Amino acid sequence: MPLFYCAILAGLGIKRVTEAWKRPSPETEKPRKRPLIYVDFSIPSTTVHMAFPLHEHMFVYLGAMRIGLKANQQMRLDLDQTLVYVPSTSPREKGQWHEFGLVKNLTVTKDATDSTNPINVDMEAFRIRVPVGYHISNLVLNITASIKGLKLIMENLKSGAFHTRKSPAAEDPKDVPPIVISIKEVSLEAKDSPIEERLNLIWRVGMAEQLVRLDMEETLNRKIEAIEEYEKYVKAGELTAAEALEDGEFSPFHRREPEVAEGYLHELISEHWLRRIKAAQTEQKRREQLASDRIHLSTRDLKLPISIAPPALSAPLFRASFQNFKLSVQNPGMARDEIIEYMGEVSASPFDKGTEFSLMVPLHLKWDMGSAKVSLRDYPLPLVNIRPCADGRPAWTLDTTFIIAEELHDDDSTMYVPCEIIPAGLGDSDAQPFVVEVYKTISPVKTYTRPHIKIHSERTTEFTWGNSMQPAIQDFMKVMETLSHAQIDPSPRIGFWDKFRLILHWVVKIDFEGPVHLHLKGKPELKETILTLQVPTTLTLLMAKALVLPWHGRRIPNSELLFQMSNTRLFRSRQNSY
């Protein structure tokens, strides 16, 4: 923060000097021609260590950065690789950093001659990887507090006034410039606990291994029973019965005593288990290496001033992979009253006239994807699997108006966060710190939208849910809860799913052109049920506060949360073999 503050002061001084030396422009000034200038900057590597005012840190590495301005006034930025690291939260890894973000081959272009042209952002790969135990909400709070603190300093320097507290104020809708983001490969991951990784692998491999072990022990026990029965007949003089055992399934003849044979069997089982668990670990590493090859960046030759924790080639707790991702963002062209009316229709609770907002960002989104896959750990069945189209067109399309808004609250719903601009003792040992206070509302920021999603893939779209996934779902929910801040008041804690109703005021409609399979998985000893929905299939999910919306000219009866319509349905049940 002190560097930013000094840079702002220096920039303001340069601006005042240039304005003082500027000549007054004549009343009739001829239009100037744009000079034919080509500028190109090339920086091999850049490292930035960000120390935020609320004691959060982030390290950014920018490799092979090129900035150019062509003669046709086209601005261009190229980055071969971008790496973002955050400090580890584990006491065992004190001083080490984990990868948080990765961008491969970033290109940003903008035509300066026409403001209506979009900003084009192209990437070959983009990955967000949340380390174990890391709270994203703390990083978001530090970034927002820093931005609000710098904004307050800028307002003080421009107006000549001096304020150390920034309170929320009513704002007009933001005007977002058009942006087009195209990414070939997107991966969103949440790392799993190392202990859970090992236990999960041991549990799955052990289920198959114990069947082999039990079968081998059963065979040995039956062999021992045959030996004991044979010896009993021999001692009793019943040779006929003893000879009958010789032609049985298990011969009574043996070269080792049963106690010795049991020892050999336990050794064999141990060796067999070691081979199986090592083979499973090798296969898991192979799959993870294959999954990360398209995103992986070589960091072997990087010499960074931080200690980076070695990556573990193990299945993450959660992974969402998108191919041929394209997102177009632009202003929807709606007036403020139209935006408020749209928000009231989506949430089914109209806003009062004169309602003011401290934040309002209207967006029009168009989102296309070639394919999508969402999986938990290394489970064989993914949660969501949208396969690509055979003709190469997007398998997923979405077109909607998306509103991000936050109502203006009073001081009872606002807390102030201290933001240190200049630390104590800087320049003089007795110097006091320069601290400003920025606001943070207790209520969450809300979103309002009515997306219409179309799945164009003619191949089967799969969804999976089951009781056996509940432990992994609960661990993933703990990660999702770090996206929002913990409650400050002593009221009962709100669960993650309950926050959906407060944050997401959505009415989602999904159309499937191909068949849909819903796998409902029970416990290992239970059966698996498959629900097949044949085309055309329409699914409507209502996530708003009030559960009422029009449906083909009708109202959904009883205001259900989930409504599904299809031509045919097929239920199948099968017994899994383990």
N, C-alpha and C positions, 0 to 999 in steps of 0.2 A: 504493500500500500504506500509506503513512503516514496518509492520510485514513481508510481503513478501520480502521486500528488506533486512531486517535483516536475514531472513531465508536463502536467497541466499548467503549472505556474510558468514554465519556460515557454510553452506554446502560447499562453495568453500574452506574455511579454513580447514575443515576436510578432504576434498579431497587432498589438498596439503600435509597435514601431513601424510596421508596414503600412498601417492605416495613416499614420502621421506623415509619411513620405509620399503617400499616394497623391497624384495630381487630380484636381477636379476634372471630371469628364465634360466635354462640350455638350451643348444641347443637342446638336445633330451629329451623332457619331456614326461613322460608316461601319457596317458589319465587318467584323474581322474574319479572315479566313483561318481555318484551323491549321496550325503548322504541321508539316509532314515530319513528325518526330517518331522515332522508334526507340523505346527504352526497354532494356532487358537487364534484370538483376539475377544473379545466380549465387546461392548460398549453399555450400556443401552440407552443412549440418547446423542445427540450432537446438539448444537445450534451454528450457524455461522451468525454473523451480518456483512454484506459486505457493506462498505462505499466506493463507487467508487470515482475516482478523479474528476468526473464531477458532483458531488453533487447528485448522485442517490444512493438509498439504496435498499437492498434486505436482507431478513431474511430467513434462511434455518434451518429447524428442521429435524434431522435424528434420527429415533427411532429404537432401537434394531438392531444395526449394528454388523455384524460378518464378520471377514476377516480370511480366512484360506488358508493354503498351504499344500496340502496333499503329501504323500510320492510319489505318481505317478506324482508329479510336476504339479498338477492341481490347479490353483488358483481360489478362489471362494469368492464372496462378496454377502452377504445377507443383505437386509434392509426390515424391516417389514413395515415401513411407512416413506415417505418423503413428507414434506410440504414446500412450498415456498410462502412467503408473500412479498407484496410490499406496500409501504405507500399509503394512500388514497390521492387523488388529490382534494377532496371536502373540502371547508373551514369549513363546518358543521361537518366534521369528522376528524378534525385536531388531529394528534397523533394516529389515528387508522390505522390498517393494514388490507388489504384484501388478501384473498387467490388468488394466481396466478397459482400455479402448485401443483399437487398431484400425487404421485406414491405409489401404494399399492403392497406390496410383490415383491420387486425387487430382482432378482438373476442374477449375472454376473459370468460366468465361462470362463476360458481360459486354454488350455493345453499348458504349457510352453515348452514341449519337441519338438513341431512341430509348426513352425511359420505359416504354411499354414492353420492350423486349425482356424476356425473363432472364434471370440469372441461372445459368446451366451448371449444375454440379454433377460430375461424373466420377464414379469410383469403381475400381475393379473388385474390391472387397471391403467390407465394414463389419467389425465385430465389437460387441460389448460383452465383457466377461466380469461378472460380479464376484469378487473374492469371498471366501468363507468369513462370515461375521461382519462384513462391511456394511455400514449404514449409508445408503445413498442419500437419505434425507439430510444428513449432516453436510454432505458436499453441496447439495442444492441450496441449503440454508446459507452456507458460506458464500456461494457465488452470488445469490440474490442480495445478501447483505452488502457485499462488496460493490455491486452495481448501484444499489440505492445510495450507499455512502459516497461513491464518486459522483453520482448525479447530484447529490446535495452540495458537494464541494463546487461543482460546475455552476450550479445556480447561485451560490454565494459569490463566486468570482465574477459572474456576469452582471449580477444586480448590484454588487457593491455592498450588500447586506451581509449579516453574519448570523447564521442559525446553526445550532448543533443538534436539532431534532427534526426529523422529517416525519410528518403526520400524513395519513392517507387523505387523498383529495379526489374529487370526482374528475374523471377523465372521459374524453370522447373516444369513440371507437378507433382502434389503431388501423393505419393504412399499411398493410403488409405488401411489399413488392412481389411481383410474380417470380416464383422459383420452381425449377424443374430439377429433381434429384433422380439420377439413374445409377443403380448399383447392380452389378452382376451377381454378387453373392453377399448375403446378409446373414449374420449369425448372432443371436442373442443367447447368452449362456449365464448360468449361475453355478458356480463351483460347489461341489459336494464336500462335506466334511471328510477328511482322510479316514477317520474311524468308520464312518458310515460306508465309505467306498469299499473298504476291506470286508466289513461285515456283510454287505450286500453281495459281494462276489463269493464269499465263503458260504453264505446261505444258499445261493442258487446252485453253486457247484456241489455243495454238500448234499442237496436233495437228491441229485442223481447219483452221487458217490455212495450214499448210505444204502441205496438199493443194491448196489453191487456188493457192498460190505455185508449186508444182512444175508444175501444169497450165499456168499462164500462161508459165512459163519454157520448158516443152516446146513450147508453141505458137510462141513467138518463135524458138526454135532451128530448128524445122521451116520457119518462114518464111525464116530466114536461109539454110538449106540450099537452099531452092528458088531464092533469089536467086543464090547462088553457082553453083548448077548451071546456071541460065539464062545467066549471064554466061560461064561456061566454054563452053557450046555456041555462043554468039554469037561469041566469039573464035576458036573452031575452025571457024566457018563452017557448022556443022550447024544451019541455020535450021529444018529440019523438026522436029528434036528440041526446039528452043527454043520453037517455036510450040505443041508438044504440052504444054509446061509451063504455057502460059497458061490452059489449061482445067482445070488440076489443082486439088487441094484448096486449095493456097496459091499465089496469083498471084505471079509474080516482080516485078511492078511495085511500086514503093515510092516514098514521098515523102521519107523520111529515111534516112540512112545507118544501118547496123546498130549502130554504136557509140552513135549518138545515141538510137536506139530502145531500146537496153538501159538507158541512163540514165533515159529516161522510164518504162520498165517498173519499174525499181527504185524510182523515186519513187512510182509508182502503188501498188506493193506496200507501201511504207512507210505511205502514207496509208490504205490498206485495213486494215493491221494496227492503226494507231492508232484507227481507227473501231471495229474489232472489240473491242479490249481495253477501250476506254472504254465501249462498250455492255455488255460483260461486267461491268465494275466497277459500272456503273449498275444492272444487273439484280441483282447480288449485294447491293448496298445496299438495293434495293427489297424483296428477299426478307427480309433481316435486319430491316428496318423493319416489315414485315408480321408477322414472327415475334415481335417485341418490343412490338408495340402493346398487347397485352393485359396486359403486365407493366410497361410503361414508366411511370415517374413523372416528372413535370415538375420538374426541378431548376434551371431557368433562373433563378428568382427567389430561390433559396437563397443566403444569404451565410454561408459557413462559414469558419472560421479556418484552413482547410487548402487547399492547391492540388490540385485534382482533375484528373487526366489526362483529356483529352477522349475519350469513347468512340468506338471505331472500328466502323463498320457493316460488318463483315466476318464471314464464317462462322467460328464457333468450331471448335476442334479436336474437341470432343465436346459433344453436347447430348442430354439426356434430357428429354423433355416428357411430362408426365402431366396429364390433364384429369379433373376431378371426383374428386380424390384424397381419400380418407377413411381414417383410421387410428384404430382403437380399441385402447387399451392398458389392461389391468387386471391385477390379481393373479391368477395361475392357481389359487390356493388349494391349493397343494401343500406338504406338509411337507418338512423338510430332507432326510430320507432318500429321499423320493419324487423330489425334484429330482436328487439324486446318482444314483439308479437310472436316471432318464430320461437323464441325461448319459452314463452308461455304455452304455446301449442305443444311443444315437445314434452315439457314437464307436466302438462295438464294442470298447471296452477298459474294462471295469468298474474303478471306483475302489476302492482299498483302504478297509477300514473305518477310521474315524478320520481320514480325509483332511480337512484344514482348508483353508478358503478365505479369502483376504483380501478378496475381492469376490465377491458372488453376488447377481445381480439376476434373479429369475424374472418373466417377463412372459407374458401371453397376448395375442397380436396378431390383429387382424382388419383386413385391408387390402383396400379396394375401390378400383377405378379405372374411369373411363369409357372411357379409351383411353390408349395409351402409344406413344411413338415414340422410338427411339434412333438417332442418326445421327452420322457422322464427317464433319467438314468440310462441304462442299457436294456430296458424292457423291450421285448420283441415287437410288441404292438405299440405304435405311436398314438398319442392322444388325438392328433389331427394329421391327416395325410391327404393333401390335394395334389393330384398327379398332373404333370404337364399335358397340354393338348398335343395331339399328333400333328396338327398343321402349323404349330409354332405360335399360335396366337396366345394372348394371356389367359391363364386358367382362372384368374381372380381379377375382377374389376369392381371398383367402388367409386361412386360419384355422389357427393353429399356436401351440404353446408355444415360447417363445424364452427361452433361458437365457444370460446373460452372466456368466462366472465367471473367476476367477483364483486359482490354487492358492497357498497360503501357502508362500513360499520362505524359505530361510535367507539369511544375509548374503553367501554366495558368489554368489547370483543377484540381489543387490540393490545398487543404487548410490544415493548420497545427493546431492541437488541443493541447492545453497545458495539460499535464498530471502531476499532483503533486505526486511525489514519497515520499518526506518527507515534512510535513507541517512546516510552520514558527514557531519558538519558541520551537521546540522540543529539549530538552537537555539544551538549553540556551535561555533565554528570547530574546536575540538579534540575534539568529540564523536565517539565511535567508532560505527560502524554497528551496528545490531541485526539480526543474521542468524540464521535458523533453517535447519535441514536437513530436507528431506522426502525420503521414499524414492521410488524408481522401480525397478520390477522390470525385469530385462533381457528376460525372456520376454514375449511378447505376450498380451493379454487374449483369451480364446477365447470362441466362441459355439457353442451347441448347439441345434439345431432340426430338426424333421422337417416342413417345410411341404408342404401339398397345395394347389397352385395350379390354379385352374380358369379356362380361357379360354372365356367364354360367347358370344363374338362368332360369329355365323353367317357372317360375311365371312371372307375369306382372311387368315390370319396369316402374315406374311412374316419370314424370317430370311435374312441375307446374309453370305457370307464369301468371301474370295478373296485371291489373291496380290497383286493390285494394291492392296489395302488395308493390306498389311503395314507400309509406312512410317508411315502414320497410326496404326496400332495400336501400333507401337513408341513413337511420340511420346506417345501416351495412356498407355502403361504407365509412362513416366517421370513423368507427373503422378500416377498412382496410387501410385507408390513413395513419393511425398512424404507419403502418409497415415501411414506408419509411420516410426519413427526409424531412423537409420543404425546399423549394427552398431558396438559399442564394442570388442569383442574382435578380435584379428587373424585370426580364422578366416575361411575363404572366404565371400565374400558370397553371401547367399541371394537368388535371383531372386524377382520378384514372384509368379509363378505357384506357386513352391514354398511361399511363405508361406500360400497358400490352405489347404494341408493342415494347417498349424499353427494357423491362426486359425479357419477355417470348418469346423466339424464338422457338416455338413449332409447330409441325405438329402432331395432335392428330387423331388417327383412333380408332373407337369404333365399335365392333361387338357384336350384341345381338343375343343370341340363342332363347330367348323367346319373347313374344310380348312387345311392347312399347306403353305406353299411355302418350300423351302430353295434359295436362289440361290447356286451355287458359281461364283464369277467367277474366270477365269484372267487371263492377260496379254491386252493388247488384240488381239494377233493370234490368240489362242486362242478357243475356244468357251466359251459359258456353259451350264452344266448346271443344270437345275431339277429338284429332287426334290419331288414332290407326294405328300403323305400324306393319304388320305381318312379321313373320320370313321368311327368314333371313334378318336382317336389318343391314346396315352399315352406320355409321355417321363419316364424316371426317371434322375436324375443324382445320383451318389453322390460327395460331397465330403469324406467323413470319412476317418479314417486307415486303417481297415480296410474293405475293399470287400465286405461281405456284408450282405444285407438280404433280408427275405421279399418275395416277389412273387406275389400271387394264390395263396398257399398253397405256393409253391415257392421255392427259392433260385435267385438269378441264377447261371447256369453260369459257372464260371471267374472269378467276382467281377469282372465288367466295370465300368468306370467309367460307361459310358453304356448305357442299355437302352431300346429303342423298340419299341412294339407298335402295329400298325394293321391295318385290314382289307385295304386295298389300297395299293400303292406304284406310282408312275409316274415314270419318268426321261425327261427330254427334254433335247435338246442343240440349240443354235442358234448360228449364226455372227453375231456382231455386225458391223455396218457402221460404219466410221469415216470 
